[in-house]
Protein backbone atom coordinates (compact mmCIF):
# COMPACT_ATOMS: atom_id res chain seq x y z
CA UNK A 1 0.00 0.00 0.00
CA UNK A 2 2.04 2.95 -1.27
CA UNK A 3 -0.39 5.50 0.14
CA UNK A 4 0.16 4.23 3.67
CA UNK A 5 3.89 3.96 3.04
CA UNK A 6 4.15 7.62 2.08
CA UNK A 7 2.32 8.65 5.26
CA UNK A 8 4.01 6.31 7.71
CA UNK A 9 7.30 5.05 6.18
CA UNK A 10 8.68 3.75 9.49
CA UNK A 11 5.57 1.66 10.13
CA UNK A 12 5.60 0.42 6.55
CA UNK A 13 9.24 -0.66 6.84
CA UNK A 14 8.49 -2.52 10.07
CA UNK A 15 5.56 -4.28 8.40
CA UNK A 16 7.84 -5.32 5.54
CA UNK A 17 10.33 -6.58 8.12
CA UNK A 18 7.80 -8.99 9.60
CA UNK A 19 6.05 -9.98 6.37
CA UNK A 20 9.32 -10.70 4.53
CA UNK A 21 11.74 -11.98 7.21
CA UNK A 22 13.78 -14.16 4.84
CA UNK A 23 14.37 -11.28 2.42
CA UNK A 24 15.26 -8.91 5.26
CA UNK A 25 17.68 -11.32 6.90
CA UNK A 26 19.28 -12.11 3.54
CA UNK A 27 19.77 -8.41 2.83
CA UNK A 28 21.35 -7.86 6.25
CA UNK A 29 23.70 -10.80 5.75
CA UNK A 30 22.26 -13.00 8.48
BAROTOR-221380 format. One record per atom (N, C-alpha, C): residue in three letters; atom name; x, y, z. Coordinates in steps of 0.02 Angstrom, whole numbers, plus 50000, padded with zeros to 5 digits. Layout:
<node aa="ALA" at="CA" east="X" north="Y" up="Z"/>
...
end
This chain:
<node aa="UNK" at="N" east="50042" north="49940" up="50000"/>
<node aa="UNK" at="CA" east="50000" north="50000" up="50000"/>
<node aa="UNK" at="C" east="50044" north="50063" up="50000"/>
<node aa="UNK" at="N" east="50056" north="50091" up="49943"/>
<node aa="UNK" at="CA" east="50102" north="50147" up="49936"/>
<node aa="UNK" at="C" east="50075" north="50209" up="49971"/>
<node aa="UNK" at="N" east="50010" north="50217" up="49974"/>
<node aa="UNK" at="CA" east="49980" north="50275" up="50007"/>
<node aa="UNK" at="C" east="49998" north="50275" up="50080"/>
<node aa="UNK" at="N" east="49992" north="50217" up="50112"/>
<node aa="UNK" at="CA" east="50008" north="50211" up="50183"/>
<node aa="UNK" at="C" east="50083" north="50220" up="50194"/>
<node aa="UNK" at="N" east="50122" north="50194" up="50146"/>
<node aa="UNK" at="CA" east="50194" north="50198" up="50152"/>
<node aa="UNK" at="C" east="50218" north="50271" up="50151"/>
<node aa="UNK" at="N" east="50187" north="50311" up="50109"/>
<node aa="UNK" at="CA" east="50207" north="50381" up="50104"/>
<node aa="UNK" at="C" east="50190" north="50421" up="50167"/>
<node aa="UNK" at="N" east="50138" north="50398" up="50202"/>
<node aa="UNK" at="CA" east="50116" north="50432" up="50263"/>
<node aa="UNK" at="C" east="50155" north="50408" up="50324"/>
<node aa="UNK" at="N" east="50166" north="50343" up="50328"/>
<node aa="UNK" at="CA" east="50201" north="50315" up="50385"/>
<node aa="UNK" at="C" east="50255" north="50267" up="50362"/>
<node aa="UNK" at="N" east="50310" north="50293" up="50335"/>
<node aa="UNK" at="CA" east="50365" north="50252" up="50309"/>
<node aa="UNK" at="C" east="50396" north="50206" up="50360"/>
<node aa="UNK" at="N" east="50404" north="50230" up="50422"/>
<node aa="UNK" at="CA" east="50434" north="50188" up="50474"/>
<node aa="UNK" at="C" east="50390" north="50126" up="50487"/>
<node aa="UNK" at="N" east="50325" north="50138" up="50493"/>
<node aa="UNK" at="CA" east="50279" north="50083" up="50507"/>
<node aa="UNK" at="C" east="50278" north="50035" up="50448"/>
<node aa="UNK" at="N" east="50280" north="50062" up="50388"/>
<node aa="UNK" at="CA" east="50280" north="50021" up="50327"/>
<node aa="UNK" at="C" east="50342" north="49976" up="50325"/>
<node aa="UNK" at="N" east="50399" north="50005" up="50341"/>
<node aa="UNK" at="CA" east="50462" north="49967" up="50342"/>
<node aa="UNK" at="C" east="50459" north="49910" up="50393"/>
<node aa="UNK" at="N" east="50430" north="49925" up="50452"/>
<node aa="UNK" at="CA" east="50424" north="49874" up="50504"/>
<node aa="UNK" at="C" east="50378" north="49818" up="50481"/>
<node aa="UNK" at="N" east="50324" north="49837" up="50446"/>
<node aa="UNK" at="CA" east="50278" north="49786" up="50420"/>
<node aa="UNK" at="C" east="50314" north="49742" up="50370"/>
<node aa="UNK" at="N" east="50354" north="49772" up="50327"/>
<node aa="UNK" at="CA" east="50392" north="49734" up="50277"/>
<node aa="UNK" at="C" east="50442" north="49687" up="50312"/>
<node aa="UNK" at="N" east="50469" north="49711" up="50368"/>
<node aa="UNK" at="CA" east="50517" north="49671" up="50406"/>
<node aa="UNK" at="C" east="50485" north="49605" up="50429"/>
<node aa="UNK" at="N" east="50423" north="49610" up="50454"/>
<node aa="UNK" at="CA" east="50390" north="49551" up="50480"/>
<node aa="UNK" at="C" east="50357" north="49508" up="50427"/>
<node aa="UNK" at="N" east="50336" north="49539" up="50371"/>
<node aa="UNK" at="CA" east="50302" north="49501" up="50319"/>
<node aa="UNK" at="C" east="50351" north="49469" up="50270"/>
<node aa="UNK" at="N" east="50415" north="49493" up="50270"/>
<node aa="UNK" at="CA" east="50466" north="49465" up="50226"/>
<node aa="UNK" at="C" east="50531" north="49454" up="50265"/>
<node aa="UNK" at="N" east="50529" north="49412" up="50317"/>
<node aa="UNK" at="CA" east="50587" north="49401" up="50361"/>
<node aa="UNK" at="C" east="50647" north="49371" up="50324"/>
<node aa="UNK" at="N" east="50634" north="49325" up="50279"/>
<node aa="UNK" at="CA" east="50689" north="49292" up="50242"/>
<node aa="UNK" at="C" east="50726" north="49343" up="50199"/>
<node aa="UNK" at="N" east="50688" north="49385" up="50164"/>
<node aa="UNK" at="CA" east="50719" north="49436" up="50121"/>
<node aa="UNK" at="C" east="50758" north="49485" up="50163"/>
<node aa="UNK" at="N" east="50730" north="49506" up="50219"/>
<node aa="UNK" at="CA" east="50763" north="49554" up="50263"/>
<node aa="UNK" at="C" east="50828" north="49526" up="50291"/>
<node aa="UNK" at="N" east="50825" north="49465" up="50316"/>
<node aa="UNK" at="CA" east="50884" north="49434" up="50345"/>
<node aa="UNK" at="C" east="50937" north="49424" up="50292"/>
<node aa="UNK" at="N" east="50916" north="49405" up="50231"/>
<node aa="UNK" at="CA" east="50964" north="49394" up="50177"/>
<node aa="UNK" at="C" east="50999" north="49460" up="50159"/>
<node aa="UNK" at="N" east="50961" north="49514" up="50158"/>
<node aa="UNK" at="CA" east="50988" north="49580" up="50141"/>
<node aa="UNK" at="C" east="51037" north="49604" up="50195"/>
<node aa="UNK" at="N" east="51024" north="49585" up="50257"/>
<node aa="UNK" at="CA" east="51067" north="49607" up="50312"/>
<node aa="UNK" at="C" east="51127" north="49560" up="50322"/>
<node aa="UNK" at="N" east="51129" north="49506" up="50284"/>
<node aa="UNK" at="CA" east="51185" north="49460" up="50287"/>
<node aa="UNK" at="C" east="51181" north="49410" up="50345"/>
<node aa="UNK" at="N" east="51121" north="49398" up="50370"/>
<node aa="UNK" at="CA" east="51113" north="49350" up="50424"/>
<node aa="UNK" at="C" east="51107" north="49279" up="50394"/>
end
